[in-house]
Amino acid sequence: MKIYFIFTVGKSPEPIIYSIDELLKRYDDIEYYALVSRESIDTLGVVSNKLGGIGFHQYVIENPEDFDECIKATYEAAAEVLKRWEEEKGMIIIDYTGGTKPMASSLVYVAYQVFPQFVLRYIGGIRRDEHGRVISGSEKTVEISGVNRALLLKARDFYMNFNLHRSYELLYNCAESMKSEYYSVLSNFIYSLIYRDQFDYKMANDILNRFSRRFKIYSDEAIFSKNVAEFFRQVLDTQKNISLIYGVLKILSQFKEKKSVNECSKIVEKITSREEYIDGFELLLIDFYLNILRRLRLNEILRACVLTYRLYELLTQYILIVKYRISPTYIDWSKLDKNVVKCMSLKSLPEHLDLQRSLDLLKCLNDKIINILDLNLLRKVQFERNYSLIEHGFSSVRRKIIEESIENLYKAMKKCIKDIDSRV
């Protein structure tokens, strides 16, 4: 493997000799980039002689106590290394043991700004002379993997802008290159959100459960910074919500397996008898709403249109099940008031309710939601959906109709779901 070794040089050659000698035992192909001052050029000569005359790319800093001068020379060296690395790849190793503090801090700072990934290294030791230098023979190498801070900021920006796949890829690569449990946990949280975005709540729930213990550890403000702890407390809230959604979906999915009025009535009873199922149903509605907002933000208008229509269906099903204890399939018409059944004006009573018949039933039940929902907007959404699918050649969907529809849907949801504003 190709190694690009960048190091600072002070007045003592021993740490550099030790560091390079250690690398030579592990790697055959090494390029050396030395940051030196006028006073430490001679030190570099001693190092070269001791190691058989190896050559160095030298970057001279006139005033090693001047941070700006150190930064300038370090950027020059880093630019050359990055160019070479892009041509041949390999590993970048940063040794900031020698030189002045401005030299060492400049090298570390620039490394985090410029290089995609690297290894930070310094030579320490518990035995030192009267000048504070490590005594030869007592050296100890300390290495940590580093990653460009800019990459982490990019990952954050992708996350904030709902580009979850790119955010996950960057964090996953950080976790792999740094062997970091923290970034592994973070990347897996993003991974779970990708599945949630696809409405695969089972997979999202499985991933979150796998890392729940670590989420709790990172949410402890006594151990981690306030920002980190606060973020992971939000992660734990997300985990709880997805668990509740998945819990009620397992029950709702049983409707399609049942073949009788009695069986479906039992499902309705099960949902309405437990607060956690009602909470999960409400969170499912909220999650659908937020998903539509994300589709609009990402300009995925066709998908937003299809989901908006589905949200109308979910909302009416929620009201029928939770408020009226009515199953949307294999309906027990015998339990409904005769005037309600008569109001439906049906020649024969259907076993299943589609969206239109659900709305008709809510109207016959004198439910206030009918006065809130703009049914003219719903018809427009139906039109956009029907004439924008693949068999119709992907006609464009009018964004304004979707925006107006979800605004109207949210008003209706506020009427049904308690404290929805604080839960969104």
C-alpha positions as CSV (number, residue, x, y, z in Angstrom):
1,M,0.0,0.0,0.0
2,K,1.2,3.5,-0.8
3,I,1.8,5.6,2.3
4,Y,1.9,9.4,2.3
5,F,3.7,10.4,5.6
6,I,3.4,14.1,6.6
7,F,5.2,15.1,9.7
8,T,6.4,18.1,11.7
9,V,10.1,18.4,12.5
10,G,11.5,19.9,15.7
11,K,15.0,19.9,17.2
12,S,14.9,16.2,18.3
13,P,15.5,13.6,15.6
14,E,14.7,10.6,17.8
15,P,10.8,10.7,17.6
16,I,10.9,11.0,13.8
17,I,13.5,8.2,13.4
18,Y,11.4,6.0,15.7
19,S,8.2,6.8,13.8
20,I,9.6,6.3,10.3
21,D,11.5,3.1,11.4
22,E,8.2,1.7,12.7
23,L,6.4,2.5,9.4
24,L,9.2,0.9,7.3
25,K,8.6,-2.3,9.2
26,R,5.0,-2.3,7.9
27,Y,5.1,-0.6,4.5
28,D,7.4,-0.7,1.5
29,D,6.2,2.3,-0.5
30,I,6.4,5.6,1.5
31,E,6.5,9.2,0.4
32,Y,7.8,11.7,3.0
33,Y,6.5,15.2,3.4
34,A,8.3,17.3,6.1
35,L,7.2,20.6,7.7
36,V,10.4,22.2,9.0
37,S,11.6,25.5,10.3
38,R,15.1,27.0,9.5
39,E,16.2,25.7,12.9
40,S,15.0,22.1,12.3
41,I,16.4,21.6,8.8
42,D,19.6,20.1,10.3
43,T,17.4,17.7,12.3
44,L,16.0,16.4,9.1
45,G,19.5,15.8,7.8
46,V,20.3,13.7,10.9
47,V,17.1,11.7,10.3
48,S,18.0,11.0,6.7
49,N,21.5,9.9,7.5
50,K,20.2,7.5,10.3
51,L,17.7,5.9,7.9
52,G,20.0,5.3,5.0
53,G,19.7,8.6,3.1
54,I,15.9,8.6,2.5
55,G,14.6,11.8,0.7
56,F,12.0,14.2,1.9
57,H,9.7,16.8,0.3
58,Q,10.5,19.8,2.5
59,Y,8.1,22.7,3.3
60,V,10.0,25.4,5.2
61,I,8.2,27.7,7.7
62,E,10.1,30.9,8.3
63,N,8.5,31.7,11.6
64,P,7.3,28.4,13.3
65,E,5.6,30.4,16.0
66,D,3.4,32.2,13.5
67,F,0.2,30.2,13.1
68,D,-0.7,31.9,9.7
69,E,2.7,31.0,8.3
70,C,2.3,27.4,9.6
71,I,-1.1,27.1,8.0
72,K,0.1,28.4,4.6
73,A,3.0,25.9,4.4
74,T,0.8,23.1,5.6
75,Y,-1.9,23.7,3.0
76,E,0.9,23.7,0.4
77,A,2.1,20.3,1.6
78,A,-1.5,19.0,1.9
79,A,-2.4,20.1,-1.6
80,E,0.5,18.1,-3.1
81,V,-0.3,15.0,-1.0
82,L,-4.0,15.2,-1.9
83,K,-3.0,15.4,-5.6
84,R,-0.8,12.3,-5.3
85,W,-3.4,10.5,-3.2
86,E,-6.1,11.1,-5.9
87,E,-3.7,9.6,-8.5
88,E,-2.7,6.5,-6.6
89,K,-4.9,6.3,-3.4
90,G,-3.3,4.6,-0.4
91,M,-3.1,5.9,3.2
92,I,-2.3,9.3,4.6
93,I,-0.5,9.3,7.9
94,I,-0.1,12.5,9.9
95,D,2.6,12.7,12.6
96,Y,2.5,15.9,14.6
97,T,5.0,14.9,17.3
98,G,7.8,17.4,16.5
99,G,8.1,21.1,16.0
100,T,6.3,24.0,17.7
101,K,2.8,24.0,18.9
102,P,1.6,26.2,16.0
103,M,3.2,23.7,13.5
104,A,1.6,20.7,15.1
105,S,-1.9,22.2,15.5
106,S,-1.7,23.6,11.9
107,L,-1.0,20.1,10.6
108,V,-3.9,18.5,12.5
109,Y,-6.3,21.4,11.5
110,V,-5.5,21.2,7.8
111,A,-5.7,17.4,7.8
112,Y,-9.3,17.6,9.1
113,Q,-10.1,20.2,6.5
114,V,-8.5,18.7,3.4
115,F,-8.1,14.9,3.6
116,P,-11.1,12.5,3.1
117,Q,-9.6,10.1,5.6
118,F,-6.3,9.7,7.4
119,V,-4.5,8.4,10.5
120,L,-3.3,10.8,13.2
121,R,-0.2,9.7,15.0
122,Y,2.2,11.0,17.6
123,I,5.1,9.5,19.5
124,G,4.7,9.7,23.3
125,G,6.4,8.1,26.3
126,I,6.3,8.2,30.1
127,R,10.1,8.8,30.4
128,R,11.4,12.2,29.6
129,D,14.6,14.2,30.0
130,E,15.0,17.6,31.7
131,H,13.8,19.4,28.6
132,G,10.6,17.3,28.4
133,R,11.6,15.2,25.5
134,V,10.8,11.5,25.4
135,I,13.9,9.5,26.3
136,S,15.0,7.2,23.5
137,G,13.9,3.6,24.1
138,S,10.7,4.6,26.0
139,E,8.7,5.7,23.0
140,K,5.1,4.8,22.5
141,T,3.1,5.3,19.3
142,V,-0.5,6.6,19.6
143,E,-2.7,6.4,16.5
144,I,-6.3,7.4,15.8
145,S,-8.3,7.5,12.6
146,G,-9.5,10.8,11.4
147,V,-12.1,11.9,8.9
148,N,-12.7,15.2,7.1
149,R,-15.0,17.4,9.2
150,A,-16.5,18.7,5.9
151,L,-17.8,15.2,5.2
152,L,-19.6,15.1,8.5
153,L,-21.1,18.5,7.7
154,K,-22.2,17.2,4.3
155,A,-23.8,14.2,6.0
156,R,-25.7,16.6,8.3
157,D,-26.8,18.7,5.4
158,F,-28.0,15.7,3.5
159,Y,-29.9,14.5,6.6
160,M,-31.5,18.0,7.1
161,N,-32.6,18.0,3.4
162,F,-34.0,14.5,3.5
163,N,-31.4,13.0,1.2
164,L,-31.1,10.0,3.6
165,H,-29.2,7.7,1.3
166,R,-26.3,10.1,0.8
167,S,-26.2,10.9,4.5
168,Y,-26.1,7.2,5.4
169,E,-23.3,6.5,2.9
170,L,-21.1,9.2,4.3
171,L,-21.7,8.2,7.9
172,Y,-21.2,4.5,7.1
173,N,-17.9,5.3,5.4
174,C,-16.8,7.4,8.4
175,A,-17.7,4.5,10.8
176,E,-15.8,2.0,8.7
177,S,-12.6,4.2,8.2
178,M,-12.5,5.3,11.8
179,K,-13.8,2.0,13.3
180,S,-16.1,4.2,15.3
181,E,-19.1,2.8,17.2
182,Y,-20.6,6.3,17.5
183,Y,-20.7,6.8,13.7
184,S,-21.9,3.2,13.3
185,V,-24.8,3.9,15.6
186,L,-25.6,7.2,13.9
187,S,-25.4,5.7,10.4
188,N,-27.8,2.9,11.4
189,F,-30.3,5.4,12.8
190,I,-30.3,7.0,9.3
191,Y,-30.6,3.6,7.7
192,S,-33.8,3.0,9.8
193,L,-35.2,6.3,8.5
194,I,-34.7,5.1,4.9
195,Y,-36.9,2.2,5.6
196,R,-39.4,4.3,7.4
197,D,-39.5,6.6,4.4
198,Q,-40.5,3.6,2.3
199,F,-43.2,2.6,4.9
200,D,-41.2,-0.5,5.8
201,Y,-41.9,0.0,9.5
202,K,-40.9,-3.6,10.4
203,M,-37.4,-3.2,9.1
204,A,-37.1,0.3,10.6
205,N,-38.3,-1.1,13.9
206,D,-35.8,-4.0,13.8
207,I,-32.8,-1.8,13.2
208,L,-33.8,0.6,16.0
209,N,-34.3,-2.2,18.5
210,R,-30.9,-3.6,17.6
211,F,-29.3,-0.3,18.7
212,S,-31.6,0.8,21.4
213,R,-29.1,0.2,24.2
214,R,-26.5,2.4,22.5
215,F,-29.1,5.1,21.9
216,K,-29.8,5.2,25.6
217,I,-26.1,5.5,26.4
218,Y,-25.5,8.4,24.0
219,S,-28.6,10.2,25.4
220,D,-27.0,10.5,28.8
221,E,-26.0,14.2,29.3
222,A,-23.8,13.2,32.2
223,I,-21.5,11.4,29.8
224,F,-21.9,13.1,26.4
225,S,-22.3,16.7,25.3
226,K,-25.7,18.4,25.6
227,N,-26.2,18.5,21.8
228,V,-25.3,14.8,21.4
229,A,-27.5,13.8,24.3
230,E,-30.4,15.9,23.1
231,F,-30.2,14.4,19.6
232,F,-30.2,10.8,20.8
233,R,-33.2,11.6,23.1
234,Q,-35.0,12.5,19.9
235,V,-33.8,9.3,18.4
236,L,-35.3,7.4,21.3
237,D,-38.6,9.3,20.7
238,T,-38.5,8.2,17.0
239,Q,-37.8,4.6,18.1
240,K,-40.9,4.7,20.4
241,N,-43.1,6.2,17.6
242,I,-42.0,3.7,15.0
243,S,-42.6,0.8,17.5
244,L,-46.1,2.1,18.1
245,I,-46.8,2.4,14.4
246,Y,-45.5,-1.0,13.6
247,G,-47.6,-2.4,16.5
248,V,-50.9,-1.1,15.1
249,L,-50.0,-2.0,11.5
250,K,-49.6,-5.7,12.6
251,I,-53.2,-5.5,13.8
252,L,-54.6,-3.5,10.8
253,S,-52.9,-5.9,8.3
254,Q,-55.2,-8.7,9.7
255,F,-58.2,-7.1,8.0
256,K,-57.2,-8.5,4.6
257,E,-56.8,-12.0,6.1
258,K,-60.3,-12.2,7.7
259,K,-63.4,-13.4,5.9
260,S,-66.3,-12.6,8.2
261,V,-68.0,-9.8,10.0
262,N,-67.3,-11.4,13.4
263,E,-63.5,-11.6,12.8
264,C,-63.3,-8.0,11.6
265,S,-65.3,-6.8,14.5
266,K,-62.8,-8.4,16.9
267,I,-60.0,-6.5,15.2
268,V,-61.8,-3.2,15.7
269,E,-62.4,-4.1,19.4
270,K,-58.7,-5.0,19.8
271,I,-57.6,-1.6,18.4
272,T,-60.0,0.5,20.3
273,S,-59.5,-1.2,23.6
274,R,-55.8,-0.3,23.9
275,E,-54.5,3.2,24.0
276,E,-51.1,2.2,22.4
277,Y,-52.9,1.0,19.3
278,I,-54.9,4.3,19.0
279,D,-51.6,6.2,19.5
280,G,-49.9,4.1,16.8
281,F,-52.8,4.8,14.4
282,E,-52.6,8.5,15.0
283,L,-48.8,8.4,14.6
284,L,-49.2,6.6,11.3
285,L,-51.4,9.4,10.0
286,I,-48.9,12.0,11.2
287,D,-46.1,10.0,9.6
288,F,-47.9,9.9,6.3
289,Y,-48.5,13.6,6.4
290,L,-44.8,14.3,7.1
291,N,-43.8,11.9,4.3
292,I,-45.9,13.9,1.9
293,L,-44.2,17.1,3.0
294,R,-40.8,15.5,2.4
295,R,-41.9,14.3,-1.1
296,L,-42.9,17.9,-1.9
297,R,-39.6,19.2,-0.5
298,L,-37.7,16.8,-2.8
299,N,-40.0,17.7,-5.7
300,E,-41.4,14.1,-5.9
301,I,-44.8,15.4,-6.9
302,L,-46.3,12.2,-8.3
303,R,-45.4,10.2,-5.2
304,A,-46.8,13.0,-3.1
305,C,-50.1,12.8,-5.1
306,V,-50.5,9.1,-4.6
307,L,-49.7,9.4,-0.9
308,T,-52.1,12.2,-0.4
309,Y,-55.0,10.1,-1.8
310,R,-53.9,7.3,0.5
311,L,-54.0,9.7,3.5
312,Y,-57.6,10.5,2.7
313,E,-58.3,6.8,2.9
314,L,-56.4,6.3,6.2
315,L,-58.1,9.3,7.8
316,T,-61.6,8.0,7.0
317,Q,-60.6,4.5,8.2
318,Y,-59.2,5.9,11.4
319,I,-62.4,7.8,12.2
320,L,-64.7,4.8,11.4
321,I,-62.6,2.4,13.5
322,V,-61.7,4.6,16.5
323,K,-64.7,6.9,16.8
324,Y,-67.6,4.6,15.5
325,R,-66.1,1.1,16.0
326,I,-66.9,0.3,12.4
327,S,-64.8,-2.0,10.4
328,P,-63.9,-0.8,6.8
329,T,-64.3,-4.4,5.6
330,Y,-67.0,-7.0,6.3
331,I,-69.1,-4.3,7.9
332,D,-71.7,-5.3,10.5
333,W,-74.6,-3.2,9.1
334,S,-77.0,-4.6,11.7
335,K,-75.3,-2.5,14.5
336,L,-75.8,0.8,12.7
337,D,-78.9,2.9,13.2
338,K,-81.6,2.2,10.6
339,N,-81.7,5.9,9.6
340,V,-78.0,5.8,8.9
341,V,-78.4,2.7,6.7
342,K,-81.3,4.3,4.9
343,C,-79.3,7.5,4.4
344,M,-76.7,5.5,2.4
345,S,-79.3,4.9,-0.3
346,L,-77.8,1.6,-1.4
347,K,-79.7,-1.1,-3.3
348,S,-77.5,-3.6,-1.6
349,L,-75.2,-3.2,1.4
350,P,-71.6,-3.7,0.5
351,E,-69.1,-5.8,2.4
352,H,-66.3,-3.3,2.0
353,L,-66.0,0.4,2.0
354,D,-64.0,2.3,-0.5
355,L,-63.1,6.0,0.1
356,Q,-66.3,7.4,-1.4
357,R,-68.6,5.1,0.5
358,S,-66.6,5.8,3.7
359,L,-67.2,9.5,3.2
360,D,-70.9,8.9,2.4
361,L,-71.2,6.9,5.7
362,L,-69.5,9.6,7.7
363,K,-71.9,12.1,6.1
364,C,-74.9,9.9,7.2
365,L,-73.4,9.7,10.7
366,N,-73.4,13.6,10.7
367,D,-69.6,13.6,11.4
368,K,-68.2,17.1,11.5
369,I,-65.1,16.0,9.5
370,I,-67.3,16.2,6.3
371,N,-67.6,19.9,6.9
372,I,-63.9,20.3,7.2
373,L,-62.7,18.2,4.3
374,D,-62.8,20.0,0.9
375,L,-64.3,17.2,-1.2
376,N,-63.8,19.3,-4.4
377,L,-60.0,19.2,-3.6
378,L,-60.3,15.4,-3.1
379,R,-61.8,15.0,-6.6
380,K,-58.9,17.0,-8.0
381,V,-56.4,14.8,-6.3
382,Q,-58.3,11.7,-7.7
383,F,-58.1,13.3,-11.2
384,E,-54.4,14.1,-10.9
385,R,-53.6,10.6,-9.6
386,N,-55.7,8.8,-12.3
387,Y,-54.1,10.8,-15.1
388,S,-50.6,10.9,-13.9
389,L,-49.8,7.2,-13.5
390,I,-47.6,5.3,-15.9
391,E,-50.4,4.0,-18.1
392,H,-51.3,7.6,-18.8
393,G,-47.8,8.6,-19.8
394,F,-46.7,10.4,-16.6
395,S,-48.7,13.6,-17.1
396,S,-47.4,16.2,-14.8
397,V,-49.1,16.6,-11.4
398,R,-50.2,20.1,-10.3
399,R,-48.2,20.8,-7.2
400,K,-50.6,23.5,-5.9
401,I,-53.5,20.9,-5.7
402,I,-51.4,18.6,-3.5
403,E,-50.2,21.5,-1.3
404,E,-53.8,22.7,-0.8
405,S,-55.0,19.1,-0.2
406,I,-52.6,18.3,2.6
407,E,-53.2,21.7,4.2
408,N,-56.9,20.8,4.2
409,L,-56.2,17.3,5.5
410,Y,-54.1,18.6,8.3
411,K,-57.1,20.8,9.4
412,A,-59.2,17.6,9.5
413,M,-56.5,15.7,11.4
414,K,-56.4,18.5,14.0
415,K,-60.1,17.9,14.6
416,C,-59.5,14.2,15.2
417,I,-56.0,13.9,16.8
418,K,-55.4,15.5,20.2
419,D,-52.3,17.8,20.5
420,I,-51.3,17.1,16.9
421,D,-49.2,20.3,16.6
422,S,-46.9,19.2,19.3
423,R,-46.5,15.7,17.8
424,V,-45.6,16.8,14.3
